[in-house]
């Protein structure tokens, strides 16, 4: 991180001075836990690996709070994330594609969170709309700042399941994955991806072990803005308790 972090050629007056890890012992960490959301159910195979990690944290002396969340509803958070994500990733569309997406955006319902709707809505957003959304994000960043005055890290799933078979259906809204024996929309996974990235928070992915099928499960360790070294150190300390990365047999 110290090697990679720094200004680019257009930011010569800007410097990165990341603070040291908040804690040096696993038992000193104040840990928040976020495993449940009505938007994205977590598979039992993932939850079981989290239970092992939480047991190790408690045995080490860490305080763990399962109610740690920012003061925003999951649905509102996810809608804001998808709007700003689509606005950022769709800026290079061809003119004819841009025009087509604007037409779609004019017809979709405000609560439609399908891939088709979120893409069109983000592409078609005007500058005022983006400014309003970005102001909502700024308020959210203050809420995260307040939360991380009470917790050192927040633990959340990387995804609802371990790796699943690829589905190359061009209709992304038709792609499904199996969660706890039930088909669930593939796109629901984006909720966990947006938890940290919407507000520019650091998140370190750490291995938790393998599912009964032998697939790796990970957690994301989310920290306050600028606390990259804290999330990395927490991952290192946790690995000493539950084991770290294990190369697959073909790579060992």
C-alpha positions in Angstrom: 0.0 0.0 0.0 2.8 2.4 0.8 4.4 1.7 -2.6 1.1 2.1 -4.5 -0.5 5.0 -2.8 0.4 8.5 -4.1 -0.5 11.3 -6.5 -0.5 11.0 -10.2 1.3 13.4 -12.5 -1.6 15.9 -12.3 -1.6 16.0 -8.5 2.0 17.1 -7.7 0.9 19.0 -4.6 -1.0 16.1 -3.1 0.4 13.7 -0.6 -0.8 10.5 1.0 -0.1 10.1 4.7 -2.0 7.1 5.8 -2.4 6.8 9.6 -1.0 3.7 11.3 -3.3 0.8 12.2 -5.8 1.8 15.0 -4.9 -1.4 16.9 -2.0 -3.8 17.1 -3.7 -6.6 18.9 -6.8 -8.5 17.6 -8.4 -8.3 21.0 -8.3 -4.5 21.1 -10.4 -4.1 18.0 -14.0 -2.8 18.1 -15.7 -4.9 15.4 -19.0 -4.2 13.7 -20.7 -7.0 11.9 -23.1 -6.7 8.9 -24.4 -10.0 7.6 -28.1 -9.5 7.0 -29.9 -7.5 4.4 -33.4 -7.9 2.9 -31.7 -7.0 -0.4 -29.2 -9.9 -0.5 -29.6 -13.1 1.5 -26.4 -14.8 2.6 -25.9 -18.5 1.9 -25.5 -20.8 4.9 -22.0 -21.9 3.7 -20.8 -18.3 3.9 -22.5 -17.6 7.2 -20.9 -20.7 8.7 -17.4 -19.4 7.9 -18.3 -16.0 9.4 -19.4 -17.8 12.6 -15.9 -19.4 12.9 -14.2 -16.1 12.4 -16.5 -14.3 15.0 -15.8 -17.1 17.5 -12.1 -16.5 17.0 -12.5 -12.8 17.5 -14.4 -13.2 20.7 -11.9 -15.7 22.0 -9.1 -13.2 21.3 -11.0 -10.5 23.3 -12.4 -8.4 20.4 -15.7 -6.7 21.0 -18.3 -7.6 18.3 -21.5 -5.8 17.6 -23.9 -7.4 15.1 -26.1 -4.2 14.9 -23.4 -1.9 13.4 -24.8 -0.1 10.3 -24.9 3.4 9.0 -28.2 5.3 9.4 -29.5 4.7 5.9 -31.9 2.0 4.7 -30.3 -0.7 2.6 -32.7 0.0 -0.3 -31.8 3.7 -0.3 -28.1 3.0 -0.1 -28.2 0.5 -3.0 -30.3 2.8 -5.2 -27.8 5.6 -4.7 -24.9 3.3 -5.4 -26.4 2.0 -8.6 -27.3 5.4 -9.8 -23.8 6.8 -9.4 -22.1 3.6 -10.6 -24.1 3.6 -13.8 -23.5 7.3 -14.3 -19.7 6.7 -13.9 -19.4 3.7 -16.1 -21.6 4.7 -19.0 -19.9 8.0 -20.0 -18.3 6.6 -23.1 -21.4 5.3 -24.9 -21.8 6.1 -28.6 -24.4 8.8 -29.3 -26.9 6.4 -30.7 -26.6 4.1 -27.6 -26.9 7.2 -25.4 -30.1 8.2 -27.1 -31.5 4.7 -26.8 -30.8 4.7 -23.0 -32.4 8.0 -22.5 -35.6 6.7 -24.1 -35.5 3.7 -21.8 -35.0 5.9 -18.7 -38.1 7.9 -19.6 -40.2 4.7 -19.3 -38.9 2.9 -16.2 -40.5 3.1 -12.8 -38.6 5.0 -10.1 -38.3 1.8 -7.9 -37.2 -0.5 -10.8 -33.8 -1.8 -9.8 -33.3 -4.1 -12.8 -30.0 -3.9 -14.8 -31.9 -2.4 -17.7 -33.5 0.3 -15.5 -30.4 1.2 -13.4 -28.2 1.4 -16.5 -30.6 3.7 -18.4 -31.2 5.9 -15.3 -27.5 6.4 -14.7 -26.8 7.1 -18.3 -29.5 9.7 -18.6 -29.0 11.5 -15.4 -28.4 15.3 -15.9 -25.9 17.4 -14.0 -28.4 18.6 -11.5 -29.5 15.1 -10.7 -25.9 13.9 -10.3 -25.2 16.8 -8.0 -28.2 15.9 -5.8 -27.0 12.3 -5.7 -23.5 13.2 -4.9 -24.7 15.5 -2.1 -26.6 12.5 -0.7 -23.4 10.5 -0.8 -21.5 13.3 1.0 -24.1 13.1 3.8 -23.7 9.3 3.9 -19.9 9.7 4.2 -20.5 11.8 7.4 -22.7 9.0 8.7 -19.9 6.5 8.1 -17.5 8.8 9.8 -19.7 8.8 12.9 -20.0 5.0 12.8 -16.2 4.5 12.7 -15.8 6.6 15.8 -17.5 3.7 17.6 -16.0 0.8 15.6 -12.6 0.2 14.2 -13.7 -2.1 11.4 -17.0 -3.4 9.9 -17.1 -6.9 8.6 -19.4 -7.9 5.7 -19.6 -10.6 3.1 -17.8 -10.1 -0.2 -20.8 -11.9 -1.9 -23.8 -14.0 -0.9 -22.2 -17.2 -2.0 -18.8 -18.7 -3.0 -17.9 -18.9 -6.6 -20.8 -20.1 -8.9 -20.9 -21.4 -12.5 -20.7 -18.7 -15.1 -23.9 -17.5 -16.8 -23.3 -15.7 -20.0 -26.9 -14.9 -20.8 -26.8 -11.4 -22.4 -30.0 -10.6 -20.5 -28.4 -9.9 -17.1 -31.8 -9.6 -15.4 -32.3 -13.3 -16.2 -29.1 -14.5 -14.6 -29.7 -16.4 -11.3 -27.6 -18.0 -8.6 -28.6 -20.4 -5.9 -28.7 -19.2 -2.3 -29.8 -21.5 0.4 -31.3 -23.8 -2.2 -33.4 -21.0 -3.9 -32.8 -19.2 -7.2 -31.9 -15.6 -6.5 -31.1 -12.7 -8.9 -27.4 -12.5 -9.8 -27.6 -8.7 -9.6 -28.4 -8.7 -5.9 -24.7 -9.3 -5.3 -24.0 -5.7 -6.1 -25.4 -4.6 -2.7 -22.4 -6.0 -0.9 -20.1 -4.5 -3.5 -21.5 -1.1 -2.9 -21.4 -1.1 0.9 -17.8 0.3 1.0 -17.3 1.6 -2.6 -20.1 4.1 -2.7 -18.5 6.2 0.1 -14.8 5.7 -1.0 -14.1 3.5 2.1 -11.2 1.0 2.2 -12.1 -2.6 2.2 -9.7 -5.5 2.5 -10.8 -8.9 1.3 -9.7 -11.7 3.6 -10.0 -15.5 3.4 -12.3 -17.3 5.8 -11.8 -20.8 4.7 -13.6 -23.2 2.4 -17.2 -24.3 2.0 -18.1 -28.0 2.2 -17.7 -28.1 -1.6 -14.2 -26.8 -1.2 -14.7 -23.3 -2.5 -13.1 -20.3 -0.8 -15.2 -17.8 1.2 -14.0 -14.3 2.0 -15.1 -11.3 4.1 -14.6 -7.7 3.4 -13.0 -5.7 6.2 -14.3 -2.1 5.8 -12.6 0.8 7.5 -13.0 4.5 7.9 -11.8 6.8 5.1 -8.0 6.6 5.1 -7.8 3.6 7.4 -6.4 1.3 4.7 -3.6 0.1 7.0 -6.1 -0.7 9.8 -8.1 -3.0 7.5 -5.0 -4.7 6.2 -3.6 -5.2 9.7 -6.9 -6.6 10.9 -6.8 -9.1 8.1 -3.2 -10.1 9.0 -4.1 -10.6 12.7 -7.2 -12.6 11.9 -5.2 -14.9 9.6 -3.0 -15.8 12.6 -6.1 -17.1 14.3 -8.1 -18.8 11.6 -5.5 -19.3 8.9 -4.8 -17.2 5.8 -4.8 -17.8 2.1 -4.3 -21.5 1.0 -3.4 -22.0 -2.6 -5.6 -24.4 -4.5 -4.1 -27.9 -5.0 -3.1 -27.2 -8.6 -1.2 -24.1 -7.6 0.4 -25.4 -4.4 
